[in-house]
């Protein structure tokens, strides 16, 4: 049987429709030749996860297809690696492949060789477009343009028109710039702690970025951002010693301008501290924080060490998991009644003064026992439903995979559009693509949790957990809890456990 495959990612005036592609492919066949059509509309060629194409591959493996015709090579795939694997699959099952435009026939050695060359250049073209987009992104930073995203705290975005188009810049925000200056003075001059600053602002009802309550992480991020700092030779030397790449000469740092610091962040870092390999460019706006004060704050921040409380805790195996159900800040145990037992308190109230929960959230031993019993129940139900959930998990994995492919296609379409227009690049690359990538990362993480190998590891960990629990130390119990639980929200009269692997415990 002859198969015709057609694909169109998006409808554009200059693109060849699926119907036209099918018609051109049929012209390669004698009149009356039976064929089956596999159309994929709205799917990118960056990968092969397309419904009709997957159906085609299944028919190839089943021996139903002996020839495939397509309008152009890139209708099949734009990935050289994917295409090489497909050619091997076609050859294994005796299937020839023809392209109506490139006039290639994989039934001959020269056809296979030329096919690989053409696909190599197709991928090179796409990678060149991506590099051009990336270079354009950094070039805008070197020219002093704001690269996108929310404006740093204390600033707002403004736009000017030039011969090159509309440019986005920063300017001080009169509503928040005084708070910004105050943060640097409190930390660098008054020597207040990050937690102390957050607590002070919460007590004064000063809103944090995005209208939330303050905590030490928000204060730290603001202090780290050099957008507010006045450039100087000392600031240049500070960042040079940290492995920063500069787009301006040191002589340009004498005029007190703000700075843009940009580069790819390691997603595994808990805090944004390693900036080696990043780029720093001088901004058109004037800095509002003297360089001496900014560097003094950096010196204090550099001296802080991030302590992993979970490793040092000898009090409870719930460290890092229990949160206040009202404000979702960490819940912390404190000794009560001369150390005879511990009560749990909201750190949002104790440390940051941003929660109005009354009293404590309960006794630690009571919460531990309740969570332990829920873990036992979870393990029992997990063992009983594991086989039943296998099919459900497969369906859910397929759903997540399909959604990830939709996001990939959307991202690729936006990138293709961005390559054709500087204005669209600024709008979509800075805003839409980052939003889609964030959603995709979340789905990928969720999908990874559902892999069968992960399920095997969980099954092994919780096997006979009820009989082995008392023999585990705090670290062992914490490892089991973190394996199964995302977080525990504590209220006065109940608690909500958010499981990493969810099913009905009833």
C-alpha positions as CSV (number, residue, x, y, z in Angstrom):
1,X,0.0,0.0,0.0
2,X,1.2,3.5,-0.8
3,X,1.0,6.1,2.0
4,X,0.8,9.8,1.6
5,X,1.9,11.9,4.5
6,X,1.0,15.7,4.7
7,X,1.7,18.1,7.5
8,X,1.0,21.8,8.1
9,X,2.0,23.6,11.3
10,X,0.1,26.9,10.9
11,X,-2.1,28.4,8.3
12,X,-0.3,31.2,6.5
13,X,-0.9,32.8,3.1
14,X,2.4,31.6,1.7
15,X,2.2,28.0,3.1
16,X,1.2,24.9,1.2
17,X,-2.1,23.6,2.5
18,X,-2.5,19.9,3.4
19,X,-5.0,19.4,0.5
20,X,-2.5,20.8,-2.0
21,X,0.3,18.6,-0.6
22,X,-1.9,15.5,-1.0
23,X,-2.8,16.5,-4.6
24,X,0.9,16.9,-5.5
25,X,1.8,13.6,-4.0
26,X,-1.0,11.8,-5.9
27,X,0.4,13.1,-9.2
28,X,3.4,10.8,-8.5
29,X,1.2,7.8,-8.8
30,X,-0.5,6.2,-11.9
31,X,-4.2,6.8,-12.1
32,X,-6.2,4.6,-9.9
33,X,-3.4,3.6,-7.6
34,X,-4.9,2.9,-4.2
35,X,-3.3,5.0,-1.3
36,X,-4.0,5.9,2.3
37,X,-3.6,9.5,3.5
38,X,-2.1,10.5,6.9
39,X,-2.7,14.3,7.5
40,X,-1.4,16.1,10.5
41,X,-2.6,19.7,10.8
42,X,-1.3,22.1,13.4
43,X,1.8,20.1,14.4
44,X,5.5,21.1,14.3
45,X,8.1,19.1,12.5
46,X,10.6,19.5,15.4
47,X,9.7,16.0,16.6
48,X,7.7,13.0,15.5
49,X,5.0,13.0,18.2
50,X,2.1,13.6,15.9
51,X,-1.0,11.5,15.9
52,X,-1.3,10.7,12.2
53,X,2.4,10.2,11.8
54,X,2.5,7.8,14.7
55,X,-0.4,5.9,13.1
56,X,1.7,5.8,9.9
57,X,4.6,4.3,11.8
58,X,2.4,1.6,13.3
59,X,1.2,0.6,9.9
60,X,4.8,0.5,8.6
61,X,5.7,-1.8,11.5
62,X,2.7,-3.9,10.8
63,X,3.8,-4.4,7.2
64,X,0.9,-2.5,5.7
65,X,3.0,0.1,3.9
66,X,5.6,-0.4,1.1
67,X,6.0,3.2,-0.1
68,X,5.7,6.7,1.5
69,X,5.3,9.9,-0.5
70,X,5.4,13.4,1.0
71,X,5.5,16.9,-0.5
72,X,8.9,17.8,1.1
73,X,11.4,16.2,3.4
74,X,10.7,18.6,6.3
75,X,7.1,17.5,6.3
76,X,8.4,14.3,7.9
77,X,10.9,15.8,10.3
78,X,13.3,18.7,10.7
79,X,15.6,16.7,13.0
80,X,18.5,14.9,11.4
81,X,18.6,12.3,14.3
82,X,14.9,11.6,14.0
83,X,15.1,11.3,10.3
84,X,18.0,9.0,10.3
85,X,16.2,6.7,12.7
86,X,13.1,6.8,10.5
87,X,15.1,5.9,7.4
88,X,16.5,2.9,9.2
89,X,13.0,1.9,10.2
90,X,11.7,2.3,6.6
91,X,14.6,0.2,5.3
92,X,14.1,-2.5,7.9
93,X,10.5,-3.0,6.8
94,X,11.2,-2.6,3.1
95,X,9.5,0.8,2.7
96,X,10.8,3.3,0.1
97,X,10.4,7.0,0.7
98,X,9.9,9.7,-2.0
99,X,9.7,13.5,-1.9
100,X,7.9,15.3,-4.7
101,X,10.0,18.4,-4.5
102,X,13.5,17.2,-3.8
103,X,13.1,14.1,-6.1
104,X,14.8,11.7,-3.7
105,X,14.3,8.0,-3.6
106,X,15.6,6.2,-0.5
107,X,15.6,3.0,-2.5
108,X,19.0,4.0,-4.0
109,X,22.3,4.7,-2.1
110,X,22.8,8.1,-3.7
111,X,19.2,9.0,-2.8
112,X,19.9,8.1,0.9
113,X,23.1,10.1,0.9
114,X,21.6,13.2,-0.7
115,X,18.6,12.9,1.7
116,X,20.9,13.1,4.8
117,X,22.7,16.1,3.3
118,X,19.5,18.0,2.7
119,X,18.2,17.2,6.2
120,X,21.5,18.4,7.7
121,X,21.1,21.8,6.0
122,X,17.5,22.0,7.0
123,X,18.5,21.6,10.7
124,X,21.4,24.0,10.2
125,X,18.9,26.6,8.9
126,X,16.7,26.2,11.9
127,X,19.6,26.4,14.4
128,X,20.8,29.5,12.6
129,X,17.4,31.1,13.1
130,X,17.5,30.3,16.8
131,X,21.1,31.6,17.2
132,X,20.0,34.8,15.4
133,X,17.1,35.3,17.8
134,X,19.4,34.7,20.8
135,X,22.0,37.1,19.5
136,X,19.3,39.7,18.9
137,X,18.2,39.2,22.5
138,X,21.7,39.9,23.9
139,X,22.3,42.7,21.3
140,X,19.3,44.6,22.7
141,X,20.8,44.3,26.2
142,X,24.1,45.7,25.0
143,X,22.3,48.7,23.6
144,X,20.7,49.4,27.0
145,X,17.2,48.1,26.2
146,X,15.3,46.3,28.9
147,X,15.1,42.7,28.0
148,X,11.6,41.9,29.3
149,X,9.8,40.5,32.2
150,X,8.4,42.4,35.2
151,X,10.3,45.6,36.1
152,X,12.6,45.3,39.1
153,X,11.2,46.4,42.4
154,X,11.5,50.2,42.6
155,X,11.2,50.7,38.8
156,X,8.6,50.7,36.1
157,X,8.9,50.1,32.4
158,X,8.6,52.9,29.9
159,X,8.7,53.0,26.1
160,X,10.3,55.4,23.6
161,X,10.1,55.5,19.9
162,X,13.2,55.6,17.8
163,X,14.2,54.9,14.2
164,X,14.7,51.2,15.2
165,X,11.2,51.0,16.6
166,X,9.8,51.0,20.1
167,X,12.4,50.5,22.9
168,X,11.6,49.5,26.5
169,X,13.5,51.2,29.2
170,X,13.3,51.5,33.0
171,X,12.6,54.5,35.2
172,X,12.2,54.9,39.0
173,X,8.7,54.1,40.2
174,X,7.6,56.9,42.5
175,X,5.3,54.5,44.4
176,X,8.1,52.1,45.4
177,X,11.5,53.6,44.8
178,X,11.6,55.1,48.4
179,X,11.0,51.6,49.8
180,X,13.8,50.3,47.6
181,X,16.3,52.8,48.9
182,X,15.1,52.1,52.4
183,X,15.8,48.3,52.0
184,X,19.4,49.0,51.1
185,X,19.9,51.4,53.9
186,X,18.3,49.1,56.5
187,X,20.5,46.2,55.4
188,X,23.8,48.0,54.5
189,X,23.8,50.8,57.1
190,X,21.5,49.8,60.0
191,X,22.8,46.2,59.7
192,X,19.3,44.7,60.0
193,X,18.8,41.1,59.0
194,X,16.9,40.0,55.9
195,X,14.2,38.5,58.2
196,X,14.2,41.7,60.3
197,X,13.5,43.9,57.3
198,X,10.7,41.6,56.1
199,X,9.1,41.6,59.5
200,X,9.4,45.4,59.7
201,X,7.7,45.9,56.4
202,X,4.9,43.4,57.1
203,X,4.2,45.2,60.4
204,X,4.0,48.5,58.5
205,X,1.7,46.9,55.8
206,X,4.2,47.8,53.1
207,X,3.4,45.5,50.2
208,X,6.1,43.3,48.6
209,X,6.4,42.8,44.9
210,X,3.2,41.4,43.3
211,X,1.3,42.5,46.4
212,X,2.4,39.7,48.7
213,X,3.9,39.6,52.1
214,X,7.6,40.1,52.6
215,X,10.1,37.3,53.5
216,X,13.9,37.1,53.5
217,X,14.1,35.6,50.0
218,X,12.2,38.6,48.4
219,X,14.5,41.1,50.3
220,X,17.6,39.1,49.2
221,X,16.6,39.1,45.5
222,X,16.0,42.9,45.5
223,X,19.4,43.5,47.2
224,X,21.1,41.3,44.6
225,X,19.7,43.1,41.5
226,X,22.2,45.8,40.2
227,X,19.5,47.6,38.3
228,X,19.3,50.2,41.1
229,X,23.1,50.5,41.7
230,X,25.1,53.4,40.5
231,X,27.9,52.1,38.3
232,X,31.5,52.7,39.4
233,X,34.9,51.3,39.0
234,X,34.5,49.4,42.3
235,X,31.3,47.8,41.1
236,X,33.0,46.8,37.8
237,X,35.8,45.1,39.7
238,X,33.3,43.3,42.0
239,X,31.5,41.7,39.1
240,X,34.7,41.0,37.1
241,X,36.0,39.0,40.0
242,X,32.7,36.9,39.9
243,X,33.2,35.9,36.2
244,X,30.9,38.4,34.6
245,X,31.1,39.3,30.9
246,X,30.9,43.1,30.2
247,X,29.6,44.9,27.2
248,X,30.9,48.3,28.3
249,X,34.5,49.4,29.0
250,X,35.4,50.3,32.6
251,X,35.6,54.0,31.7
252,X,31.8,53.9,31.0
253,X,31.2,52.9,34.7
254,X,32.1,56.4,35.9
255,X,28.7,57.9,35.2
256,X,26.5,56.3,37.9
257,X,24.2,54.4,35.5
258,X,22.1,51.4,36.5
259,X,23.1,47.9,35.3
260,X,21.3,45.0,33.5
261,X,22.5,41.6,34.6
262,X,21.3,38.8,32.5
263,X,22.1,35.2,31.7
264,X,20.8,31.7,32.0
265,X,20.1,30.6,35.6
266,X,20.7,27.1,36.8
267,X,17.2,25.9,37.7
268,X,18.6,23.6,40.4
269,X,19.9,26.6,42.4
270,X,17.8,27.5,45.5
271,X,19.1,31.1,45.3
272,X,20.4,33.2,42.5
273,X,24.0,33.6,43.7
274,X,26.2,32.1,41.0
275,X,26.4,34.6,38.2
276,X,29.6,33.5,36.5
277,X,29.2,33.5,32.8
278,X,26.4,36.1,32.9
279,X,26.5,39.4,31.1
280,X,26.3,42.9,32.6
281,X,25.4,46.0,30.5
282,X,25.0,49.6,31.5
283,X,21.4,50.8,31.4
284,X,20.3,54.3,30.2
285,X,18.6,55.1,33.5
286,X,20.5,56.6,36.5
287,X,21.1,54.3,39.5
288,X,19.4,55.3,42.8
289,X,21.7,53.3,45.2
290,X,25.3,54.6,45.7
291,X,27.8,52.0,44.6
292,X,29.4,52.0,48.0
293,X,26.2,51.1,49.7
294,X,25.3,48.5,47.1
295,X,28.7,46.8,47.4
296,X,28.4,46.8,51.2
297,X,25.1,44.9,50.9
298,X,26.7,42.4,48.5
299,X,29.5,41.8,51.0
300,X,27.0,41.0,53.7
301,X,25.0,38.7,51.3
302,X,28.1,36.9,50.2
303,X,28.9,36.2,53.8
304,X,25.6,34.5,54.4
305,X,25.5,30.8,54.1
306,X,22.4,28.9,53.1
307,X,21.8,26.3,55.8
308,X,19.8,23.2,54.9
309,X,17.6,22.9,58.0
310,X,16.4,19.5,57.0
311,X,20.0,18.0,57.4
312,X,20.6,19.6,60.8
313,X,17.2,18.9,62.4
314,X,17.2,16.5,65.3
315,X,13.7,17.5,66.4
316,X,11.3,16.2,63.8
317,X,11.2,14.2,60.5
318,X,8.6,16.7,59.2
319,X,11.1,19.5,58.8
320,X,10.7,21.2,55.4
321,X,7.2,19.8,54.9
322,X,4.9,21.4,57.4
323,X,3.4,24.8,56.5
324,X,0.9,27.1,58.0
325,X,-2.5,26.5,56.3
326,X,-3.4,30.2,56.5
327,X,-0.3,31.9,55.0
328,X,1.7,28.8,53.8
329,X,4.9,29.9,55.5
330,X,7.0,27.2,57.1
331,X,5.7,25.8,60.4
332,X,8.4,25.5,63.1
333,X,8.5,23.5,66.3
334,X,9.4,25.2,69.5
335,X,10.1,23.7,72.9
336,X,7.3,24.0,75.4
337,X,6.8,23.2,79.1
338,X,10.5,23.1,79.9
339,X,11.3,20.9,76.9
340,X,8.8,18.1,77.7
341,X,7.1,18.5,74.3
342,X,7.1,20.9,71.3
343,X,4.4,23.0,69.9
344,X,4.3,24.1,66.2
345,X,4.1,27.8,65.3
346,X,3.8,29.7,62.0
347,X,7.1,31.4,61.0
348,X,5.0,33.9,59.0
349,X,3.7,35.2,62.3
350,X,6.8,34.6,64.4
351,X,9.5,35.8,61.9
352,X,7.7,38.0,59.4
353,X,4.7,39.3,61.3
354,X,2.5,38.6,58.2
355,X,0.1,36.0,59.5
356,X,-2.7,36.5,62.0
357,X,-3.2,32.9,63.0
358,X,-4.0,32.6,66.7
359,X,-1.7,30.7,69.0
360,X,0.1,27.5,67.9
361,X,-0.9,25.0,65.3
362,X,-0.8,22.0,67.6
363,X,1.6,19.6,69.4
364,X,4.4,18.2,67.3
365,X,4.0,14.6,68.5
366,X,0.3,14.7,67.7
367,X,1.0,15.9,64.1
368,X,3.8,13.4,63.6
369,X,1.5,10.5,64.7
370,X,-1.3,11.7,62.4
371,X,1.0,12.0,59.4
372,X,2.6,8.6,60.2
373,X,-0.9,7.0,60.2
374,X,-1.7,8.7,56.9
375,X,1.6,7.4,55.4
376,X,0.7,3.8,56.5
377,X,-2.7,4.2,54.9
378,X,-1.2,5.6,51.8
379,X,1.3,2.7,51.5
380,X,-1.5,0.1,52.0
381,X,-3.7,1.7,49.4
382,X,-0.8,2.1,47.0
383,X,0.1,-1.5,47.1
384,X,-3.5,-2.5,46.6
385,X,-4.1,-0.1,43.7
386,X,-0.7,-0.2,42.0
387,X,-1.8,-2.6,39.2
388,X,-5.1,-0.8,38.8
389,X,-3.4,2.6,38.6
390,X,-1.0,1.4,35.9
391,X,-3.5,1.9,33.2
392,X,-4.6,5.2,34.7
393,X,-1.1,6.4,34.9
394,X,-0.5,5.5,31.3
395,X,-3.5,7.6,30.3
396,X,-2.3,10.5,32.4
397,X,1.2,10.2,31.0
398,X,-0.3,10.4,27.5
399,X,-2.3,13.4,28.5
400,X,0.8,15.2,29.9
401,X,2.9,14.2,26.9
402,X,0.3,15.5,24.4
403,X,0.1,18.8,26.3
404,X,3.9,19.1,26.3
405,X,3.9,18.6,22.6
406,X,1.3,21.3,22.2
407,X,3.5,23.6,24.2
408,X,6.5,22.7,22.1
409,X,4.7,23.4,18.9
410,X,3.5,26.8,20.3
411,X,7.0,27.7,21.4
412,X,8.4,26.8,18.0
413,X,5.7,28.8,16.2
414,X,6.4,31.8,18.3
415,X,10.2,31.5,17.7
416,X,9.6,31.2,13.9
417,X,7.4,34.3,14.0
418,X,10.0,36.1,16.1
419,X,12.7,35.5,13.5
420,X,10.7,37.5,11.1
421,X,9.9,40.6,13.1
422,X,11.8,42.5,15.8
423,X,8.7,43.7,17.5
424,X,7.2,40.3,17.7
425,X,10.5,39.0,19.0
426,X,10.3,41.4,21.9
427,X,6.7,40.7,22.7
428,X,6.7,36.9,22.4
429,X,10.2,35.9,23.2
430,X,10.3,37.9,26.4
431,X,6.8,37.1,27.6
432,X,4.9,34.3,25.9
433,X,7.8,31.9,25.3
434,X,9.0,32.1,28.9
435,X,5.4,31.5,30.1
436,X,5.0,28.4,27.9
437,X,8.4,27.1,28.9
438,X,7.6,27.4,32.6
439,X,4.4,25.5,32.1
440,X,6.2,22.8,30.1
441,X,8.9,22.4,32.9
442,X,6.1,21.9,35.4
443,X,4.5,19.2,33.2
444,X,7.8,17.5,32.6
445,X,8.5,17.4,36.3
446,X,5.1,15.9,36.9
447,X,5.7,13.4,34.1
448,X,9.0,12.4,35.5
449,X,7.3,11.6,38.9
450,X,5.0,9.2,37.1
451,X,7.7,7.1,35.3
452,X,7.5,3.3,36.0
453,X,11.0,3.2,37.4
454,X,10.0,5.8,39.9
455,X,7.0,3.7,40.9
456,X,9.2,0.7,41.4
457,X,11.4,2.8,43.8
458,X,8.4,3.9,45.7
459,X,7.0,0.4,46.0
460,X,10.3,-0.8,47.4
461,X,10.5,2.1,49.9
462,X,7.0,1.6,51.3
463,X,7.0,-2.1,51.4
464,X,6.3,-3.3,54.9
465,X,6.7,0.3,56.1
466,X,4.3,-0.2,59.0
467,X,6.6,-2.9,60.5
468,X,9.9,-1.1,59.7
469,X,8.9,2.5,60.7
470,X,10.0,2.4,64.3
471,X,13.5,1.2,63.3
472,X,14.1,4.2,61.1
473,X,15.9,7.3,62.5
474,X,14.8,10.9,61.9
475,X,16.7,11.1,58.6
476,X,15.2,7.8,57.3
477,X,11.7,8.9,58.2
478,X,12.2,12.3,56.6
479,X,13.4,10.6,53.4
480,X,10.2,8.5,53.2
481,X,8.0,11.6,54.0
482,X,9.8,13.7,51.3
483,X,9.4,10.8,48.8
484,X,5.7,10.8,49.2
485,X,4.6,14.2,50.3
486,X,4.8,17.7,48.7
487,X,3.8,19.6,51.8
488,X,1.5,19.5,54.8
489,X,-0.8,22.4,55.5
490,X,-1.6,22.7,59.2
491,X,-4.8,24.3,60.6
492,X,-6.0,24.5,64.2
493,X,-8.6,21.7,63.7
494,X,-7.2,19.6,60.8
495,X,-4.4,19.2,58.3
496,X,-4.2,18.8,54.5
497,X,-1.5,16.6,53.0
498,X,-0.6,17.2,49.4
499,X,0.8,13.9,48.1
500,X,3.2,13.7,45.2
501,X,1.3,10.7,43.9
502,X,-2.4,11.2,44.3
503,X,-5.2,8.7,44.6
504,X,-8.3,8.3,46.7
505,X,-7.4,7.2,50.3
506,X,-11.0,6.5,51.2
